[in-house]
Every structure is written in structure tokens, then in C-alpha cells.
Amino acid sequence: MSRFIAPRPLTLQTLKPRNPLVAASRMRQAGRHAGGNTRQQARRELQRAIAETSERSP
């Protein structure tokens, strides 16, 4: 008489863990940064205004 042997659980090994954010990141397009000079211009204008007010004060 043969003994009943329970089937072994089937385990699949994946090669690498899957990241769900990868597909979204691959769809993004890179581009140049437009208008990066505005912050520097605003800083220079602010420095000029501060220098003018400090020259006027006694």
C-alpha cells in the first residue's frame, strides 16, 4: 500500500525584485531647464537695492 504524499508548494524565484515605479520613470522625457537665469537676476536686483539703501542712510 502506498502512502499519500502531499504535493509540495510551488515556489517561483524571480531574478530581481520588481519596482512598480520603474515603468513610470522610463516614460519620462528629459529636457533642458528653461528660465534658470531669473533667480540670479532677482538676487542681483535685490543686492543692488540693498546697496542703494545702505548708501543713502547716514
PDB file of N, CA, C and O in Angstrom:
ATOM      1  N   MET A   1       0.811  -1.154   0.000  1.00  0.00           N
ATOM      2  CA  MET A   1       0.000   0.000   0.000  1.00  0.00           C
ATOM      3  C   MET A   1       0.880   1.253   0.000  1.00  0.00           C
ATOM      4  O   MET A   1       1.830   1.354   0.777  1.00  0.00           O
ATOM      5  N   SER A   2       0.552   2.216  -0.890  1.00  0.00           N
ATOM      6  CA  SER A   2       1.363   3.425  -0.970  1.00  0.00           C
ATOM      7  C   SER A   2       0.833   4.487  -0.006  1.00  0.00           C
ATOM      8  O   SER A   2      -0.363   4.570   0.270  1.00  0.00           O
ATOM      9  N   ARG A   3       1.729   5.259   0.474  1.00  0.00           N
ATOM     10  CA  ARG A   3       1.360   6.326   1.401  1.00  0.00           C
ATOM     11  C   ARG A   3       1.027   7.593   0.614  1.00  0.00           C
ATOM     12  O   ARG A   3       1.625   7.876  -0.424  1.00  0.00           O
ATOM     13  N   PHE A   4       0.063   8.343   1.135  1.00  0.00           N
ATOM     14  CA  PHE A   4      -0.303   9.605   0.489  1.00  0.00           C
ATOM     15  C   PHE A   4       0.745  10.657   0.817  1.00  0.00           C
ATOM     16  O   PHE A   4       1.064  10.896   1.982  1.00  0.00           O
ATOM     17  N   ILE A   5       1.273  11.277  -0.221  1.00  0.00           N
ATOM     18  CA  ILE A   5       2.271  12.344  -0.044  1.00  0.00           C
ATOM     19  C   ILE A   5       1.648  13.646  -0.527  1.00  0.00           C
ATOM     20  O   ILE A   5       1.195  13.741  -1.668  1.00  0.00           O
ATOM     21  N   ALA A   6       1.626  14.630   0.330  1.00  0.00           N
ATOM     22  CA  ALA A   6       1.040  15.924  -0.016  1.00  0.00           C
ATOM     23  C   ALA A   6       1.905  16.604  -1.083  1.00  0.00           C
ATOM     24  O   ALA A   6       3.131  16.501  -1.039  1.00  0.00           O
ATOM     25  N   PRO A   7       1.284  17.289  -2.033  1.00  0.00           N
ATOM     26  CA  PRO A   7       2.077  17.980  -3.055  1.00  0.00           C
ATOM     27  C   PRO A   7       2.870  19.122  -2.436  1.00  0.00           C
ATOM     28  O   PRO A   7       2.386  19.825  -1.549  1.00  0.00           O
ATOM     29  N   ARG A   8       4.059  19.289  -2.906  1.00  0.00           N
ATOM     30  CA  ARG A   8       4.922  20.351  -2.404  1.00  0.00           C
ATOM     31  C   ARG A   8       4.452  21.693  -2.974  1.00  0.00           C
ATOM     32  O   ARG A   8       4.007  21.761  -4.119  1.00  0.00           O
ATOM     33  N   PRO A   9       4.550  22.736  -2.189  1.00  0.00           N
ATOM     34  CA  PRO A   9       4.137  24.049  -2.713  1.00  0.00           C
ATOM     35  C   PRO A   9       5.105  24.502  -3.804  1.00  0.00           C
ATOM     36  O   PRO A   9       6.320  24.335  -3.694  1.00  0.00           O
ATOM     37  N   LEU A  10       4.541  25.067  -4.836  1.00  0.00           N
ATOM     38  CA  LEU A  10       5.324  25.528  -5.963  1.00  0.00           C
ATOM     39  C   LEU A  10       5.817  26.947  -5.677  1.00  0.00           C
ATOM     40  O   LEU A  10       5.017  27.857  -5.461  1.00  0.00           O
ATOM     41  N   THR A  11       7.120  27.126  -5.679  1.00  0.00           N
ATOM     42  CA  THR A  11       7.688  28.449  -5.448  1.00  0.00           C
ATOM     43  C   THR A  11       8.471  28.853  -6.685  1.00  0.00           C
ATOM     44  O   THR A  11       9.311  28.106  -7.185  1.00  0.00           O
ATOM     45  N   LEU A  12       8.177  30.045  -7.162  1.00  0.00           N
ATOM     46  CA  LEU A  12       8.895  30.585  -8.301  1.00  0.00           C
ATOM     47  C   LEU A  12       9.857  31.645  -7.815  1.00  0.00           C
ATOM     48  O   LEU A  12       9.485  32.522  -7.035  1.00  0.00           O
ATOM     49  N   GLN A  13      11.078  31.568  -8.267  1.00  0.00           N
ATOM     50  CA  GLN A  13      12.060  32.566  -7.888  1.00  0.00           C
ATOM     51  C   GLN A  13      12.189  33.572  -9.019  1.00  0.00           C
ATOM     52  O   GLN A  13      12.465  33.215 -10.164  1.00  0.00           O
ATOM     53  N   THR A  14      11.984  34.832  -8.676  1.00  0.00           N
ATOM     54  CA  THR A  14      12.185  35.880  -9.670  1.00  0.00           C
ATOM     55  C   THR A  14      13.644  36.308  -9.617  1.00  0.00           C
ATOM     56  O   THR A  14      14.293  36.226  -8.575  1.00  0.00           O
ATOM     57  N   LEU A  15      14.136  36.755 -10.736  1.00  0.00           N
ATOM     58  CA  LEU A  15      15.543  37.129 -10.801  1.00  0.00           C
ATOM     59  C   LEU A  15      15.833  38.386  -9.981  1.00  0.00           C
ATOM     60  O   LEU A  15      16.799  38.434  -9.219  1.00  0.00           O
ATOM     61  N   LYS A  16      14.986  39.399 -10.147  1.00  0.00           N
ATOM     62  CA  LYS A  16      15.183  40.646  -9.412  1.00  0.00           C
ATOM     63  C   LYS A  16      13.850  41.087  -8.829  1.00  0.00           C
ATOM     64  O   LYS A  16      12.800  40.784  -9.395  1.00  0.00           O
ATOM     65  N   PRO A  17      13.875  41.790  -7.718  1.00  0.00           N
ATOM     66  CA  PRO A  17      12.611  42.331  -7.213  1.00  0.00           C
ATOM     67  C   PRO A  17      12.083  43.394  -8.173  1.00  0.00           C
ATOM     68  O   PRO A  17      12.861  44.178  -8.718  1.00  0.00           O
ATOM     69  N   ARG A  18      10.810  43.426  -8.378  1.00  0.00           N
ATOM     70  CA  ARG A  18      10.207  44.351  -9.326  1.00  0.00           C
ATOM     71  C   ARG A  18       9.787  45.633  -8.616  1.00  0.00           C
ATOM     72  O   ARG A  18       9.156  45.600  -7.560  1.00  0.00           O
ATOM     73  N   ASN A  19      10.144  46.741  -9.211  1.00  0.00           N
ATOM     74  CA  ASN A  19       9.795  48.046  -8.679  1.00  0.00           C
ATOM     75  C   ASN A  19       8.666  48.624  -9.525  1.00  0.00           C
ATOM     76  O   ASN A  19       8.850  48.802 -10.729  1.00  0.00           O
ATOM     77  N   PRO A  20       7.516  48.920  -8.950  1.00  0.00           N
ATOM     78  CA  PRO A  20       6.404  49.422  -9.759  1.00  0.00           C
ATOM     79  C   PRO A  20       6.637  50.830 -10.299  1.00  0.00           C
ATOM     80  O   PRO A  20       5.915  51.259 -11.198  1.00  0.00           O
ATOM     81  N   LEU A  21       7.609  51.554  -9.785  1.00  0.00           N
ATOM     82  CA  LEU A  21       7.857  52.918 -10.241  1.00  0.00           C
ATOM     83  C   LEU A  21       8.770  52.976 -11.474  1.00  0.00           C
ATOM     84  O   LEU A  21       8.929  54.038 -12.076  1.00  0.00           O
ATOM     85  N   VAL A  22       9.360  51.857 -11.843  1.00  0.00           N
ATOM     86  CA  VAL A  22      10.301  51.857 -12.953  1.00  0.00           C
ATOM     87  C   VAL A  22       9.608  52.180 -14.266  1.00  0.00           C
ATOM     88  O   VAL A  22      10.141  52.944 -15.070  1.00  0.00           O
ATOM     89  N   ALA A  23       8.435  51.615 -14.497  1.00  0.00           N
ATOM     90  CA  ALA A  23       7.735  51.854 -15.752  1.00  0.00           C
ATOM     91  C   ALA A  23       7.405  53.339 -15.909  1.00  0.00           C
ATOM     92  O   ALA A  23       7.542  53.885 -17.004  1.00  0.00           O
ATOM     93  N   ALA A  24       6.978  53.989 -14.848  1.00  0.00           N
ATOM     94  CA  ALA A  24       6.660  55.413 -14.919  1.00  0.00           C
ATOM     95  C   ALA A  24       7.916  56.246 -15.157  1.00  0.00           C
ATOM     96  O   ALA A  24       7.866  57.231 -15.894  1.00  0.00           O
ATOM     97  N   SER A  25       9.029  55.873 -14.554  1.00  0.00           N
ATOM     98  CA  SER A  25      10.247  56.652 -14.722  1.00  0.00           C
ATOM     99  C   SER A  25      10.820  56.506 -16.121  1.00  0.00           C
ATOM    100  O   SER A  25      11.463  57.430 -16.618  1.00  0.00           O
ATOM    101  N   ARG A  26      10.606  55.385 -16.756  1.00  0.00           N
ATOM    102  CA  ARG A  26      11.122  55.202 -18.112  1.00  0.00           C
ATOM    103  C   ARG A  26      10.316  55.980 -19.144  1.00  0.00           C
ATOM    104  O   ARG A  26      10.814  56.263 -20.233  1.00  0.00           O
ATOM    105  N   MET A  27       9.074  56.327 -18.812  1.00  0.00           N
ATOM    106  CA  MET A  27       8.251  57.086 -19.744  1.00  0.00           C
ATOM    107  C   MET A  27       8.557  58.575 -19.710  1.00  0.00           C
ATOM    108  O   MET A  27       8.195  59.298 -20.637  1.00  0.00           O
ATOM    109  N   ARG A  28       9.214  59.043 -18.663  1.00  0.00           N
ATOM    110  CA  ARG A  28       9.516  60.470 -18.554  1.00  0.00           C
ATOM    111  C   ARG A  28      10.540  60.881 -19.600  1.00  0.00           C
ATOM    112  O   ARG A  28      11.417  60.102 -19.972  1.00  0.00           O
ATOM    113  N   GLN A  29      10.418  62.102 -20.062  1.00  0.00           N
ATOM    114  CA  GLN A  29      11.354  62.639 -21.038  1.00  0.00           C
ATOM    115  C   GLN A  29      12.186  63.726 -20.373  1.00  0.00           C
ATOM    116  O   GLN A  29      11.662  64.569 -19.644  1.00  0.00           O
ATOM    117  N   ALA A  30      13.468  63.697 -20.628  1.00  0.00           N
ATOM    118  CA  ALA A  30      14.355  64.714 -20.078  1.00  0.00           C
ATOM    119  C   ALA A  30      14.394  65.908 -21.020  1.00  0.00           C
ATOM    120  O   ALA A  30      14.286  65.757 -22.237  1.00  0.00           O
ATOM    121  N   GLY A  31      14.543  67.061 -20.461  1.00  0.00           N
ATOM    122  CA  GLY A  31      14.627  68.273 -21.271  1.00  0.00           C
ATOM    123  C   GLY A  31      15.497  69.302 -20.590  1.00  0.00           C
ATOM    124  O   GLY A  31      15.891  69.152 -19.434  1.00  0.00           O
ATOM    125  N   ARG A  32      15.787  70.351 -21.336  1.00  0.00           N
ATOM    126  CA  ARG A  32      16.641  71.386 -20.753  1.00  0.00           C
ATOM    127  C   ARG A  32      15.815  72.251 -19.811  1.00  0.00           C
ATOM    128  O   ARG A  32      14.598  72.374 -19.955  1.00  0.00           O
ATOM    129  N   HIS A  33      16.493  72.835 -18.864  1.00  0.00           N
ATOM    130  CA  HIS A  33      15.844  73.699 -17.893  1.00  0.00           C
ATOM    131  C   HIS A  33      15.714  75.078 -18.507  1.00  0.00           C
ATOM    132  O   HIS A  33      16.717  75.701 -18.855  1.00  0.00           O
ATOM    133  N   ALA A  34      14.520  75.548 -18.638  1.00  0.00           N
ATOM    134  CA  ALA A  34      14.279  76.862 -19.231  1.00  0.00           C
ATOM    135  C   ALA A  34      14.084  77.898 -18.137  1.00  0.00           C
ATOM    136  O   ALA A  34      13.455  77.629 -17.113  1.00  0.00           O
ATOM    137  N   GLY A  35      14.630  79.082 -18.365  1.00  0.00           N
ATOM    138  CA  GLY A  35      14.406  80.183 -17.436  1.00  0.00           C
ATOM    139  C   GLY A  35      15.170  80.064 -16.146  1.00  0.00           C
ATOM    140  O   GLY A  35      14.677  80.519 -15.113  1.00  0.00           O
ATOM    141  N   GLY A  36      16.338  79.480 -16.146  1.00  0.00           N
ATOM    142  CA  GLY A  36      17.115  79.343 -14.925  1.00  0.00           C
ATOM    143  C   GLY A  36      17.792  80.617 -14.490  1.00  0.00           C
ATOM    144  O   GLY A  36      18.311  80.696 -13.377  1.00  0.00           O
ATOM    145  N   ASN A  37      17.797  81.635 -15.366  1.00  0.00           N
ATOM    146  CA  ASN A  37      18.508  82.862 -15.079  1.00  0.00           C
ATOM    147  C   ASN A  37      17.681  83.842 -14.256  1.00  0.00           C
ATOM    148  O   ASN A  37      18.226  84.823 -13.749  1.00  0.00           O
ATOM    149  N   THR A  38      16.393  83.605 -14.112  1.00  0.00           N
ATOM    150  CA  THR A  38      15.530  84.569 -13.426  1.00  0.00           C
ATOM    151  C   THR A  38      15.848  84.676 -11.940  1.00  0.00           C
ATOM    152  O   THR A  38      15.756  85.764 -11.371  1.00  0.00           O
ATOM    153  N   ARG A  39      16.211  83.593 -11.315  1.00  0.00           N
ATOM    154  CA  ARG A  39      16.529  83.644  -9.882  1.00  0.00           C
ATOM    155  C   ARG A  39      17.786  84.468  -9.640  1.00  0.00           C
ATOM    156  O   ARG A  39      17.847  85.256  -8.696  1.00  0.00           O
ATOM    157  N   GLN A  40      18.796  84.283 -10.506  1.00  0.00           N
ATOM    158  CA  GLN A  40      20.028  85.049 -10.356  1.00  0.00           C
ATOM    159  C   GLN A  40      19.783  86.536 -10.600  1.00  0.00           C
ATOM    160  O   GLN A  40      20.355  87.380  -9.911  1.00  0.00           O
ATOM    161  N   GLN A  41      18.934  86.860 -11.577  1.00  0.00           N
ATOM    162  CA  GLN A  41      18.628  88.266 -11.848  1.00  0.00           C
ATOM    163  C   GLN A  41      17.911  88.895 -10.662  1.00  0.00           C
ATOM    164  O   GLN A  41      18.216  90.024 -10.278  1.00  0.00           O
ATOM    165  N   ALA A  42      16.973  88.181 -10.090  1.00  0.00           N
ATOM    166  CA  ALA A  42      16.248  88.706  -8.933  1.00  0.00           C
ATOM    167  C   ALA A  42      17.196  88.920  -7.761  1.00  0.00           C
ATOM    168  O   ALA A  42      17.059  89.895  -7.021  1.00  0.00           O
ATOM    169  N   ARG A  43      18.146  88.027  -7.589  1.00  0.00           N
ATOM    170  CA  ARG A  43      19.113  88.170  -6.485  1.00  0.00           C
ATOM    171  C   ARG A  43      19.992  89.400  -6.700  1.00  0.00           C
ATOM    172  O   ARG A  43      20.257  90.149  -5.760  1.00  0.00           O
ATOM    173  N   ARG A  44      20.444  89.608  -7.942  1.00  0.00           N
ATOM    174  CA  ARG A  44      21.273  90.780  -8.237  1.00  0.00           C
ATOM    175  C   ARG A  44      20.507  92.079  -8.015  1.00  0.00           C
ATOM    176  O   ARG A  44      21.047  93.034  -7.456  1.00  0.00           O
ATOM    177  N   GLU A  45      19.244  92.115  -8.454  1.00  0.00           N
ATOM    178  CA  GLU A  45      18.428  93.317  -8.251  1.00  0.00           C
ATOM    179  C   GLU A  45      18.216  93.597  -6.776  1.00  0.00           C
ATOM    180  O   GLU A  45      18.237  94.753  -6.353  1.00  0.00           O
ATOM    181  N   LEU A  46      18.014  92.559  -5.995  1.00  0.00           N
ATOM    182  CA  LEU A  46      17.844  92.727  -4.555  1.00  0.00           C
ATOM    183  C   LEU A  46      19.127  93.252  -3.926  1.00  0.00           C
ATOM    184  O   LEU A  46      19.077  94.135  -3.070  1.00  0.00           O
ATOM    185  N   GLN A  47      20.265  92.728  -4.335  1.00  0.00           N
ATOM    186  CA  GLN A  47      21.545  93.198  -3.796  1.00  0.00           C
ATOM    187  C   GLN A  47      21.780  94.663  -4.158  1.00  0.00           C
ATOM    188  O   GLN A  47      22.280  95.435  -3.339  1.00  0.00           O
ATOM    189  N   ARG A  48      21.420  95.047  -5.389  1.00  0.00           N
ATOM    190  CA  ARG A  48      21.556  96.448  -5.797  1.00  0.00           C
ATOM    191  C   ARG A  48      20.661  97.353  -4.951  1.00  0.00           C
ATOM    192  O   ARG A  48      21.077  98.430  -4.523  1.00  0.00           O
ATOM    193  N   ALA A  49      19.423  96.901  -4.715  1.00  0.00           N
ATOM    194  CA  ALA A  49      18.509  97.709  -3.916  1.00  0.00           C
ATOM    195  C   ALA A  49      19.003  97.852  -2.492  1.00  0.00           C
ATOM    196  O   ALA A  49      18.873  98.924  -1.900  1.00  0.00           O
ATOM    197  N   ILE A  50      19.558  96.809  -1.939  1.00  0.00           N
ATOM    198  CA  ILE A  50      20.115  96.879  -0.573  1.00  0.00           C
ATOM    199  C   ILE A  50      21.313  97.804  -0.537  1.00  0.00           C
ATOM    200  O   ILE A  50      21.475  98.580   0.405  1.00  0.00           O
ATOM    201  N   ALA A  51      22.157  97.728  -1.562  1.00  0.00           N
ATOM    202  CA  ALA A  51      23.332  98.595  -1.613  1.00  0.00           C
ATOM    203  C   ALA A  51      22.924 100.048  -1.753  1.00  0.00           C
ATOM    204  O   ALA A  51      23.544 100.918  -1.141  1.00  0.00           O
ATOM    205  N   GLU A  52      21.897 100.336  -2.543  1.00  0.00           N
ATOM    206  CA  GLU A  52      21.439 101.717  -2.701  1.00  0.00           C
ATOM    207  C   GLU A  52      20.875 102.273  -1.406  1.00  0.00           C
ATOM    208  O   GLU A  52      21.136 103.423  -1.054  1.00  0.00           O
ATOM    209  N   THR A  53      20.101 101.461  -0.695  1.00  0.00           N
ATOM    210  CA  THR A  53      19.518 101.961   0.561  1.00  0.00           C
ATOM    211  C   THR A  53      20.593 102.142   1.628  1.00  0.00           C
ATOM    212  O   THR A  53      20.495 103.047   2.457  1.00  0.00           O
ATOM    213  N   SER A  54      21.613 101.295   1.616  1.00  0.00           N
ATOM    214  CA  SER A  54      22.670 101.454   2.622  1.00  0.00           C
ATOM    215  C   SER A  54      23.551 102.673   2.312  1.00  0.00           C
ATOM    216  O   SER A  54      24.105 103.277   3.231  1.00  0.00           O
ATOM    217  N   GLU A  55      23.688 103.042   1.033  1.00  0.00           N
ATOM    218  CA  GLU A  55      24.465 104.234   0.677  1.00  0.00           C
ATOM    219  C   GLU A  55      23.713 105.494   1.058  1.00  0.00           C
ATOM    220  O   GLU A  55      24.337 106.485   1.436  1.00  0.00           O
ATOM    221  N   ARG A  56      22.393 105.486   0.971  1.00  0.00           N
ATOM    222  CA  ARG A  56      21.586 106.659   1.267  1.00  0.00           C
ATOM    223  C   ARG A  56      21.497 106.931   2.766  1.00  0.00           C
ATOM    224  O   ARG A  56      21.420 108.086   3.185  1.00  0.00           O
ATOM    225  N   SER A  57      21.508 105.894   3.556  1.00  0.00           N
ATOM    226  CA  SER A  57      21.343 106.093   5.004  1.00  0.00           C
ATOM    227  C   SER A  57      22.611 106.675   5.605  1.00  0.00           C
ATOM    228  O   SER A  57      23.710 106.303   5.196  1.00  0.00           O
ATOM    229  N   PRO A  58      22.477 107.602   6.589  1.00  0.00           N
ATOM    230  CA  PRO A  58      23.671 108.261   7.196  1.00  0.00           C
ATOM    231  C   PRO A  58      24.451 107.376   8.111  1.00  0.00           C
ATOM    232  O   PRO A  58      25.459 107.805   8.674  1.00  0.00           O
TER     233      PRO A  58
END
